[in-house]
Amino acid sequence: MDILGVCLNGVKVTHLMYRANLSYSTLRKYLFEALDKGLISNVRNSDGSVVYRTTEKGRLVLGKLKEVKSALRS
């Protein structure tokens, strides 16, 4: 859930790693899975850097996860 939330506005992998509080190896595992499932896309900027962004499908999943989390707290 953290990865999808952090990527909402686009983020580089290093920033994603720190903001999601994950090790590089753990991040890679989840990032590749999210990319494979179409929850996140990667875009190459004009400077050559790669930015990861939550897709529309990822936004829908994130919304549903927030609903479940809220329901479990009630």
DSSP file (Angstrom, degrees, kcal/mol; ACC not computed):
  #  RESIDUE AA STRUCTURE BP1 BP2  ACC     N-H-->O    O-->H-N    N-H-->O    O-->H-N    TCO  KAPPA ALPHA  PHI   PSI    X-CA   Y-CA   Z-CA
    1    1 A M     >        0   0    0      0, 0.0     4,-2.1     0, 0.0     5,-0.2   0.000 360.0 360.0 360.0 -38.6    0.0    0.0    0.0
    2    2 A D  H  >  +     0   0    0      1,-0.2     4,-2.7     2,-0.2     5,-0.2   0.902 360.0  53.1 -61.7 -41.5    2.9    2.4    0.8
    3    3 A I  H  > S+     0   0    0      1,-0.2     4,-1.9     2,-0.2    -1,-0.2   0.932 109.9  47.1 -62.5 -46.2    4.4    1.9   -2.6
    4    4 A L  H  4 S+     0   0    0      1,-0.2     4,-0.3     2,-0.2    -1,-0.2   0.903 114.3  48.0 -62.5 -40.7    1.2    2.8   -4.5
    5    5 A G  H >< S+     0   0    0     -4,-2.1     3,-1.0     1,-0.2     4,-0.3   0.898 111.2  49.1 -66.7 -41.7    0.7    5.8   -2.3
    6    6 A V  H >< S+     0   0    0     -4,-2.7     3,-0.5     1,-0.2    -1,-0.2   0.841 109.9  52.9 -67.4 -33.0    4.2    7.1   -2.7
    7    7 A C  G >< S+     0   0    0     -4,-1.9    47,-1.8    -5,-0.2     3,-1.1   0.433  76.6 102.8 -84.8   1.7    4.1    6.7   -6.4
    8    8 A L  G <  S+     0   0    0     -3,-1.0    -1,-0.2    -4,-0.3    -2,-0.1   0.883  95.0  27.0 -53.4 -43.2    0.9    8.7   -6.9
    9    9 A N  G <  S-     0   0    0     -3,-0.5    -1,-0.3    -4,-0.3    -2,-0.1   0.326 126.4 -90.3-103.3   7.2    2.7   11.8   -8.1
   10   10 A G    <   -     0   0    0     -3,-1.1     2,-0.3    42,-0.2    43,-0.2   0.390  48.4-169.3  90.2 133.4    5.7   10.0   -9.6
   11   11 A V  B     -A   52   0A   0     41,-1.6    41,-3.1    -4,-0.1     2,-0.1  -0.995  23.5-113.6-156.0 147.4    8.9    9.2   -7.8
   12   12 A K     >  -     0   0    0     -2,-0.3     4,-2.5    39,-0.2     5,-0.2  -0.461  40.0-107.4 -79.2 159.4   12.5    8.0   -8.5
   13   13 A V  H  > S+     0   0    0     37,-0.5     4,-2.5     1,-0.2     5,-0.1   0.845 117.0  52.4 -60.5 -38.2   13.4    4.6   -7.1
   14   14 A T  H  > S+     0   0    0      2,-0.2     4,-2.0     1,-0.2    -1,-0.2   0.925 112.0  45.4 -65.0 -44.0   15.7    6.0   -4.4
   15   15 A H  H  > S+     0   0    0      1,-0.2     4,-2.9     2,-0.2     5,-0.3   0.885 112.3  52.7 -65.4 -38.8   13.0    8.3   -3.1
   16   16 A L  H  X S+     0   0    0     -4,-2.5     4,-2.4     2,-0.2    -2,-0.2   0.919 107.3  52.1 -61.6 -43.8   10.5    5.4   -3.3
   17   17 A M  H  <>S+     0   0    0     -4,-2.5     5,-2.2     1,-0.2     4,-0.5   0.925 115.1  40.7 -59.5 -46.8   12.8    3.2   -1.3
   18   18 A Y  H  <5S+     0   0    0     -4,-2.0     3,-0.5     3,-0.2    -2,-0.2   0.912 116.2  47.9 -70.8 -43.2   13.2    5.8    1.5
   19   19 A R  H  <5S+     0   0    0     -4,-2.9    -2,-0.2     1,-0.2    -1,-0.2   0.843 116.1  43.8 -69.5 -32.7    9.6    6.9    1.6
   20   20 A A  T  <5S-     0   0    0     -4,-2.4    -1,-0.2    -5,-0.3    -2,-0.2   0.518 106.9-131.0 -87.1  -5.4    8.3    3.4    1.7
   21   21 A N  T   5 +     0   0    0     -3,-0.5     2,-0.3    -4,-0.5    -3,-0.2   0.924  58.2 138.2  56.9  50.1   10.9    2.4    4.3
   22   22 A L      < -     0   0    0     -5,-2.2    -1,-0.2    -6,-0.2    -2,-0.1  -0.914  56.5-112.6-124.1 150.0   12.1   -0.7    2.3
   23   23 A S     >  -     0   0    0     -2,-0.3     4,-2.8     1,-0.1     5,-0.2  -0.367  37.3-108.4 -70.7 161.9   15.4   -2.2    1.6
   24   24 A Y  H  > S+     0   0    0      1,-0.2     4,-2.6     2,-0.2     5,-0.2   0.912 118.8  49.0 -60.9 -43.6   16.5   -2.1   -2.1
   25   25 A S  H  > S+     0   0    0      2,-0.2     4,-1.7     1,-0.2    -1,-0.2   0.896 113.8  45.7 -65.9 -39.6   16.0   -5.9   -2.5
   26   26 A T  H  > S+     0   0    0      2,-0.2     4,-2.1     1,-0.2     5,-0.2   0.915 112.3  51.7 -67.7 -43.0   12.6   -5.9   -0.9
   27   27 A L  H  X S+     0   0    0     -4,-2.8     4,-3.4     1,-0.2     5,-0.3   0.927 107.5  52.4 -59.1 -45.9   11.6   -2.8   -2.9
   28   28 A R  H  X S+     0   0    0     -4,-2.6     4,-2.6     1,-0.2     5,-0.3   0.913 107.7  52.6 -57.2 -43.6   12.7   -4.5   -6.2
   29   29 A K  H  X S+     0   0    0     -4,-1.7     4,-1.4     1,-0.2    -1,-0.2   0.947 117.6  35.8 -57.8 -51.5   10.6   -7.6   -5.4
   30   30 A Y  H  X S+     0   0    0     -4,-2.1     4,-2.5     2,-0.2    -2,-0.2   0.853 115.8  54.9 -73.6 -35.1    7.4   -5.6   -4.8
   31   31 A L  H  X S+     0   0    0     -4,-3.4     4,-2.5    -5,-0.2    -2,-0.2   0.930 108.7  47.0 -65.1 -45.9    8.1   -3.0   -7.5
   32   32 A F  H  X S+     0   0    0     -4,-2.6     4,-2.5    -5,-0.3    -1,-0.2   0.876 112.4  50.9 -64.4 -36.4    8.5   -5.6  -10.2
   33   33 A E  H  X S+     0   0    0     -4,-1.4     4,-2.0    -5,-0.3    -2,-0.2   0.926 111.4  47.3 -65.0 -44.4    5.3   -7.3   -9.0
   34   34 A A  H  <>S+     0   0    0     -4,-2.5     5,-2.6     2,-0.2     6,-1.1   0.880 113.1  48.8 -65.3 -38.4    3.4   -4.0   -9.1
   35   35 A L  H ><5S+     0   0    0     -4,-2.5     3,-1.0     4,-0.2    -1,-0.2   0.923 110.9  50.4 -64.4 -44.3    4.8   -3.3  -12.6
   36   36 A D  H 3<5S+     0   0    0     -4,-2.5    -2,-0.2     1,-0.3    -1,-0.2   0.854 111.4  48.1 -62.7 -36.8    3.8   -6.7  -13.8
   37   37 A K  T 3<5S-     0   0    0     -4,-2.0    -1,-0.3    -5,-0.1    -2,-0.2   0.504 114.9-115.6 -83.9  -4.6    0.3   -6.4  -12.5
   38   38 A G  T < 5S+     0   0    0     -3,-1.0    20,-0.4    -4,-0.5    19,-0.3   0.705  82.5 120.5  79.0  19.9   -0.1   -2.9  -14.1
   39   39 A L  S   <S+     0   0    0     -5,-2.6    16,-2.1    -6,-0.2     2,-0.3   0.724  78.1  27.9 -85.8 -23.0   -0.4   -1.1  -10.8
   40   40 A I  E     -B   54   0A   0     -6,-1.1     2,-0.3    14,-0.3    14,-0.2  -0.979  68.7-159.5-136.1 145.9    2.6    1.1  -11.4
   41   41 A S  E     -B   53   0A   0     12,-3.0    12,-2.8    -2,-0.3     2,-0.4  -0.898  12.9-136.4-121.0 156.5    4.2    2.3  -14.7
   42   42 A N  E     -B   52   0A   0     -2,-0.3     2,-0.4    10,-0.2    10,-0.2  -0.949  18.3-170.7-115.6 137.2    7.7    3.6  -15.3
   43   43 A V  E     -B   51   0A   0      8,-2.9     8,-3.0    -2,-0.4     2,-0.6  -0.977  18.5-134.9-127.6 134.3    8.4    6.7  -17.4
   44   44 A R  E     -B   50   0A   0     -2,-0.4     6,-0.2     6,-0.2     5,-0.1  -0.806  23.5-142.2 -91.8 123.4   11.7    7.9  -18.6
   45   45 A N    >   -     0   0    0      4,-3.3     3,-1.8    -2,-0.6    -1,-0.0  -0.223  29.7-100.0 -74.4 169.8   12.2   11.7  -18.1
   46   46 A S  T 3  S+     0   0    0      1,-0.3    -1,-0.1     2,-0.1    -2,-0.0   0.759 124.5  57.8 -63.7 -24.9   14.0   13.9  -20.6
   47   47 A D  T 3  S-     0   0    0      2,-0.1    -1,-0.3     1,-0.0     3,-0.1   0.439 121.5-107.6 -85.6   1.3   17.1   13.7  -18.4
   48   48 A G  S <  S+     0   0    0     -3,-1.8     2,-0.1     1,-0.3    -2,-0.1   0.323  76.7 131.7  93.5  -8.1   17.1    9.9  -18.7
   49   49 A S        -     0   0    0     -5,-0.1    -4,-3.3     1,-0.1     2,-0.5  -0.454  55.0-124.9 -78.5 153.4   16.0    9.2  -15.1
   50   50 A V  E     - B   0  44A   0     -6,-0.2   -37,-0.5    -2,-0.1     2,-0.4  -0.847  22.5-167.0-102.0 132.1   13.1    6.8  -14.5
   51   51 A V  E     - B   0  43A   0     -8,-3.0    -8,-2.9    -2,-0.5     2,-0.4  -0.955  11.3-143.6-118.6 136.5   10.1    7.8  -12.5
   52   52 A Y  E     -AB  11  42A   0    -41,-3.1   -41,-1.6    -2,-0.4     2,-0.4  -0.862  20.4-176.3-102.8 132.9    7.5    5.4  -11.2
   53   53 A R  E     - B   0  41A   0    -12,-2.8   -12,-3.0    -2,-0.4     2,-0.3  -0.975  29.9-113.6-131.0 142.2    3.8    6.4  -11.2
   54   54 A T  E     - B   0  40A   0    -47,-1.8   -14,-0.3    -2,-0.4   -15,-0.1  -0.577  36.3-138.5 -70.7 130.0    0.7    4.7   -9.9
   55   55 A T     >  -     0   0    0    -16,-2.1     4,-2.3    -2,-0.3     5,-0.2  -0.243  27.8 -98.5 -80.4 174.7   -1.6    3.8  -12.8
   56   56 A E  H  > S+     0   0    0      2,-0.2     4,-2.1     1,-0.2     5,-0.2   0.904 128.2  51.6 -60.9 -41.5   -5.4    4.2  -12.7
   57   57 A K  H  > S+     0   0    0    -19,-0.3     4,-2.3     1,-0.2    -1,-0.2   0.911 109.5  50.3 -60.6 -42.1   -5.7    0.5  -11.9
   58   58 A G  H  > S+     0   0    0    -20,-0.4     4,-2.7     1,-0.2    -2,-0.2   0.868 107.7  53.1 -63.8 -37.7   -3.2    1.1   -9.0
   59   59 A R  H  X S+     0   0    0     -4,-2.3     4,-2.3     2,-0.2    -1,-0.2   0.893 109.0  49.6 -64.6 -39.8   -5.3    4.1   -7.8
   60   60 A L  H  X S+     0   0    0     -4,-2.1     4,-2.2     2,-0.2    -2,-0.2   0.926 112.4  47.1 -64.3 -44.6   -8.4    1.9   -7.7
   61   61 A V  H  X S+     0   0    0     -4,-2.3     4,-2.6     2,-0.2    -2,-0.2   0.917 111.3  51.7 -62.7 -43.5   -6.6   -0.8   -5.8
   62   62 A L  H  X S+     0   0    0     -4,-2.7     4,-2.1     1,-0.2    -1,-0.2   0.905 109.0  50.8 -60.3 -42.6   -5.2    1.8   -3.3
   63   63 A G  H  X S+     0   0    0     -4,-2.3     4,-1.8     1,-0.2    -1,-0.2   0.913 111.3  47.5 -61.2 -43.6   -8.7    3.1   -2.8
   64   64 A K  H  X S+     0   0    0     -4,-2.2     4,-2.4     2,-0.2    -2,-0.2   0.892 110.1  52.5 -65.6 -40.1  -10.0   -0.3   -2.0
   65   65 A L  H  X S+     0   0    0     -4,-2.6     4,-2.5     1,-0.2    -1,-0.2   0.887 108.3  50.9 -62.9 -38.8   -7.1   -1.1    0.3
   66   66 A K  H  X S+     0   0    0     -4,-2.1     4,-2.3     2,-0.2    -1,-0.2   0.881 109.0  51.7 -65.8 -37.6   -7.9    2.1    2.2
   67   67 A E  H  X S+     0   0    0     -4,-1.8     4,-2.5     2,-0.2    -2,-0.2   0.927 111.3  46.7 -63.5 -44.8  -11.5    1.1    2.5
   68   68 A V  H  X S+     0   0    0     -4,-2.4     4,-2.2     2,-0.2    -2,-0.2   0.923 112.0  50.5 -63.5 -44.2  -10.6   -2.3    3.9
   69   69 A K  H  X S+     0   0    0     -4,-2.5     4,-1.1     1,-0.2    -1,-0.2   0.908 111.8  48.2 -60.1 -42.4   -8.1   -0.7    6.4
   70   70 A S  H  X S+     0   0    0     -4,-2.3     4,-1.0     1,-0.2     3,-0.3   0.904 110.7  50.9 -64.7 -42.1  -10.8    1.7    7.5
   71   71 A A  H  < S+     0   0    0     -4,-2.5     3,-0.3     1,-0.2    -1,-0.2   0.860 107.6  53.0 -65.0 -35.5  -13.4   -1.1    8.0
   72   72 A L  H  < S+     0   0    0     -4,-2.2    -1,-0.2     1,-0.2    -2,-0.2   0.763 105.9  54.2 -72.4 -24.5  -10.9   -3.1   10.0
   73   73 A R  H  <        0   0    0     -4,-1.1    -1,-0.2    -3,-0.3    -2,-0.2   0.725 360.0 360.0 -78.6 -23.0  -10.3   -0.2   12.4
   74   74 A S     <        0   0    0     -4,-1.0    -1,-0.2    -3,-0.3    -2,-0.2   0.478 360.0 360.0 -73.9 360.0  -14.1    0.2   13.1
